[in-house]
């Protein structure tokens, strides 16, 4: 709508014509788009290419013309599989002969995000130190994250070691060299092991619930395992350690919990009839 317009000619009506159709249907996308338009026009003003107020500014401008985010966007949490059912899911994943199943098992065992696990490379793994160090470029917070590896996580790595391809170095290689597994692949593996209605990211919620309800580990240990940013700036300033030693014990406890025998030996797959 505005691609061919000089930046000086962009008006608030132009911005509204772009945002209004998606403001309630795709609030997250619309909010990000508004912010990017605002940045571009701010840059243009700084360069002397336009003057006056920014028509994409939210405060004191579009907030009078567009509904508040709180009115159009309800929080949607990732569908989480209860942690009590994850042992059966892990048993199915570890028994499956598929890279996607191995990758999902590793994701659950390390409480990692899907993209972090799918993009894992062998040069990030230190088998002797039993750690996986994810570089900043692949972390949501843009900071390196060191993950302690339990016995079960190491076993998964040994199982996929024969699949190693020197050109890309991916731990869980996809169908094409240089390309990791897709998030769809992990979602399908989860559906096969647990039934429909759950998300891979929701497995992190299962881990967090287990920490809170089944263990005595402090909140900061669990949050560090999930690589969550500490919102308390004062606390974060003093908490510089990544708490690796305590997290090592916690992740082994998590692996042991997931490896426990399933009562009766038979577990139904949820969501499937």
C-alpha positions as CSV (number, residue, x, y, z in Angstrom):
1,X,0.0,0.0,0.0
2,X,2.8,2.4,0.7
3,X,5.7,0.8,-1.1
4,X,5.8,3.3,-3.9
5,X,5.1,6.4,-1.7
6,X,7.9,8.8,-0.7
7,X,8.3,8.5,3.1
8,X,7.3,12.2,3.5
9,X,3.9,11.3,1.9
10,X,3.0,8.5,4.3
11,X,0.0,9.5,6.5
12,X,-1.9,8.1,9.4
13,X,-4.6,7.1,7.0
14,X,-2.1,5.0,5.1
15,X,-0.9,3.3,8.3
16,X,-4.5,2.6,9.4
17,X,-5.3,1.1,6.0
18,X,-2.5,-1.4,6.6
19,X,-3.2,-2.2,10.2
20,X,-7.0,-2.2,10.5
21,X,-7.7,-5.3,8.4
22,X,-5.4,-7.4,10.6
23,X,-5.5,-5.6,14.0
24,X,-8.1,-8.0,15.5
25,X,-7.5,-11.1,13.3
26,X,-3.7,-11.2,13.7
27,X,-2.9,-8.9,16.7
28,X,0.6,-10.1,17.2
29,X,1.5,-9.7,13.5
30,X,-0.2,-6.3,13.4
31,X,1.6,-5.0,16.5
32,X,5.0,-6.0,15.1
33,X,4.2,-4.5,11.7
34,X,3.2,-1.2,13.3
35,X,6.5,-1.1,15.3
36,X,8.5,-1.7,12.1
37,X,6.7,1.0,10.2
38,X,7.3,3.3,13.1
39,X,11.1,2.5,13.1
40,X,11.4,3.0,9.3
41,X,9.7,6.4,9.5
42,X,11.7,7.4,12.5
43,X,14.9,6.6,10.6
44,X,13.6,8.6,7.6
45,X,13.0,11.6,9.9
46,X,16.5,11.3,11.4
47,X,17.9,11.4,7.9
48,X,15.9,14.5,7.0
49,X,13.6,12.7,4.5
50,X,10.4,13.5,6.4
51,X,9.2,15.9,9.1
52,X,6.5,16.1,11.7
53,X,5.0,13.4,13.9
54,X,5.3,9.7,13.2
55,X,1.9,8.4,11.9
56,X,2.8,4.9,13.1
57,X,3.5,5.9,16.7
58,X,1.3,4.1,19.2
59,X,1.2,6.4,22.2
60,X,-0.9,9.5,21.8
61,X,-1.7,8.6,18.3
62,X,-2.9,5.1,17.1
63,X,-3.9,4.2,20.7
64,X,-6.9,6.5,20.1
65,X,-7.9,4.9,16.9
66,X,-7.2,1.2,17.3
67,X,-8.5,-1.1,20.1
68,X,-6.1,-1.9,22.9
69,X,-4.2,-5.2,22.5
70,X,-5.8,-6.4,25.7
71,X,-9.3,-6.2,24.1
72,X,-8.4,-8.0,20.9
73,X,-5.8,-10.6,21.9
74,X,-6.4,-13.3,24.5
75,X,-3.3,-15.1,25.8
76,X,-3.0,-18.6,24.2
77,X,-0.7,-20.9,26.0
78,X,1.0,-23.8,24.2
79,X,-1.0,-27.0,24.8
80,X,1.0,-28.9,27.4
81,X,1.1,-32.6,28.0
82,X,0.9,-33.3,31.7
83,X,4.2,-34.3,33.1
84,X,2.7,-37.5,34.6
85,X,2.2,-38.8,31.1
86,X,5.6,-37.9,29.7
87,X,7.2,-41.2,30.8
88,X,5.0,-43.1,28.5
89,X,5.6,-40.7,25.7
90,X,9.4,-40.9,26.2
91,X,9.2,-44.7,26.1
92,X,7.5,-44.6,22.7
93,X,10.0,-42.0,21.4
94,X,13.1,-43.9,22.5
95,X,11.6,-47.1,20.9
96,X,11.0,-45.4,17.6
97,X,13.6,-45.6,14.8
98,X,13.3,-42.0,13.5
99,X,15.5,-39.0,13.7
100,X,12.5,-36.8,14.6
101,X,11.7,-39.1,17.6
102,X,15.3,-39.0,18.8
103,X,15.3,-35.2,18.5
104,X,12.0,-34.8,20.4
105,X,13.3,-37.1,23.2
106,X,16.4,-34.9,23.4
107,X,14.3,-31.8,23.4
108,X,12.2,-33.0,26.3
109,X,15.2,-34.3,28.3
110,X,17.0,-31.0,28.0
111,X,13.9,-28.8,28.4
112,X,15.0,-27.0,25.3
113,X,13.0,-25.1,22.7
114,X,12.3,-26.9,19.5
115,X,14.5,-24.7,17.3
116,X,17.5,-25.0,19.7
117,X,17.4,-28.8,19.6
118,X,16.7,-29.1,15.9
119,X,19.7,-26.8,15.2
120,X,22.1,-28.5,17.6
121,X,25.5,-29.2,16.1
122,X,28.2,-31.6,17.2
123,X,30.7,-28.8,17.9
124,X,28.3,-27.5,20.6
125,X,28.4,-30.9,22.4
126,X,31.1,-31.7,24.9
127,X,30.6,-35.4,25.7
128,X,33.3,-35.5,28.4
129,X,32.0,-32.5,30.2
130,X,28.5,-33.7,29.6
131,X,27.3,-30.3,28.4
132,X,25.6,-28.7,25.4
133,X,26.5,-25.1,24.8
134,X,24.0,-23.2,22.6
135,X,25.5,-20.1,21.0
136,X,23.8,-16.7,21.4
137,X,22.6,-16.6,17.7
138,X,20.3,-19.5,18.4
139,X,19.0,-18.4,21.7
140,X,15.8,-16.4,22.2
141,X,17.5,-14.0,24.7
142,X,20.6,-13.7,22.5
143,X,22.9,-15.1,25.2
144,X,24.8,-18.4,25.3
145,X,23.1,-21.2,27.2
146,X,24.9,-24.2,28.8
147,X,22.8,-27.3,29.2
148,X,23.9,-30.2,31.4
149,X,23.3,-33.6,29.8
150,X,21.8,-36.4,31.7
151,X,22.6,-40.1,31.1
152,X,19.5,-40.4,29.0
153,X,20.4,-37.3,26.9
154,X,23.9,-38.7,26.3
155,X,22.3,-42.0,25.2
156,X,20.2,-40.2,22.6
157,X,23.3,-38.5,21.3
158,X,25.2,-41.8,21.0
159,X,22.2,-43.3,19.2
160,X,22.3,-40.6,16.5
161,X,26.1,-40.3,16.3
162,X,26.2,-42.7,13.3
163,X,24.0,-40.2,11.4
164,X,26.7,-37.5,11.6
165,X,27.3,-35.6,8.3
166,X,30.5,-33.7,8.1
167,X,29.2,-31.0,5.7
168,X,26.7,-29.6,8.2
169,X,27.6,-31.1,11.6
170,X,23.9,-31.2,12.6
171,X,23.2,-33.6,15.5
172,X,19.7,-34.3,14.1
173,X,20.1,-33.9,10.3
174,X,17.1,-33.3,8.1
175,X,16.4,-34.7,4.7
176,X,18.7,-32.3,2.9
177,X,22.3,-31.6,3.7
178,X,22.6,-28.3,5.6
179,X,19.0,-28.3,6.6
180,X,17.9,-29.3,10.1
181,X,14.7,-31.2,10.9
182,X,11.5,-29.1,10.5
183,X,9.3,-28.2,13.5
184,X,6.6,-30.1,11.7
185,X,8.7,-33.3,12.0
186,X,8.8,-32.9,15.8
187,X,5.1,-32.1,16.0
188,X,4.3,-35.3,14.0
189,X,6.6,-37.3,16.3
190,X,4.8,-35.9,19.4
191,X,1.4,-36.7,17.8
192,X,2.5,-40.3,17.1
193,X,3.7,-40.7,20.7
194,X,1.0,-38.8,22.6
195,X,-2.0,-38.2,20.4
196,X,-3.3,-35.0,19.0
197,X,-3.8,-31.7,20.7
198,X,-0.3,-31.0,22.2
199,X,2.6,-28.9,21.1
200,X,6.3,-29.5,21.4
201,X,6.8,-26.2,23.2
202,X,4.2,-27.3,25.7
203,X,6.6,-30.0,26.9
204,X,8.7,-27.3,28.5
205,X,5.6,-26.4,30.6
206,X,5.4,-30.0,31.6
207,X,9.0,-29.8,32.9
208,X,8.3,-26.5,34.7
209,X,5.2,-28.0,36.4
210,X,7.2,-31.0,37.4
211,X,9.9,-28.8,39.0
212,X,7.2,-26.9,41.0
213,X,5.0,-29.8,42.0
214,X,7.4,-32.8,42.4
215,X,10.7,-31.3,43.5
216,X,12.2,-28.9,46.0
217,X,14.4,-27.1,43.5
218,X,14.2,-23.3,43.8
219,X,12.4,-21.3,41.2
220,X,15.6,-19.8,39.9
221,X,17.1,-23.2,39.1
222,X,14.1,-24.2,37.0
223,X,14.0,-20.8,35.3
224,X,17.7,-21.1,34.5
225,X,17.1,-24.5,33.0
226,X,14.5,-23.0,30.7
227,X,16.9,-20.1,29.8
228,X,14.3,-17.6,30.9
229,X,15.4,-14.0,31.4
230,X,15.2,-12.7,34.9
231,X,12.7,-9.8,34.9
232,X,14.0,-8.5,38.2
233,X,17.0,-6.4,37.1
234,X,18.4,-6.1,40.6
235,X,18.3,-9.8,41.2
236,X,19.7,-10.5,37.7
237,X,22.6,-8.1,38.4
238,X,23.7,-10.2,41.4
239,X,22.9,-13.6,39.9
240,X,25.7,-14.0,37.4
241,X,26.2,-17.8,37.7
242,X,24.3,-20.2,35.4
243,X,23.9,-22.6,38.3
244,X,25.2,-25.5,36.3
245,X,26.0,-27.8,39.1
246,X,22.6,-27.7,40.7
247,X,21.0,-27.8,37.2
248,X,23.0,-30.9,36.5
249,X,21.4,-32.7,39.4
250,X,18.0,-31.5,38.5
251,X,18.2,-32.6,34.8
252,X,19.3,-36.1,35.9
253,X,16.3,-36.2,38.3
254,X,14.1,-35.2,35.4
255,X,15.6,-37.9,33.2
256,X,15.1,-40.5,36.0
257,X,11.5,-39.4,36.4
258,X,10.9,-39.8,32.7
259,X,12.4,-43.3,32.8
260,X,10.2,-44.6,35.6
261,X,8.2,-47.7,34.8
262,X,4.7,-47.1,33.5
263,X,2.0,-48.7,35.8
264,X,0.5,-51.7,34.1
265,X,2.8,-51.5,31.2
266,X,0.0,-50.1,29.0
267,X,-0.7,-46.5,28.4
268,X,-3.3,-45.2,26.0
269,X,-2.4,-42.5,23.5
270,X,-4.4,-39.4,24.5
271,X,-6.5,-37.7,21.9
272,X,-6.9,-40.8,19.7
273,X,-9.9,-43.0,19.7
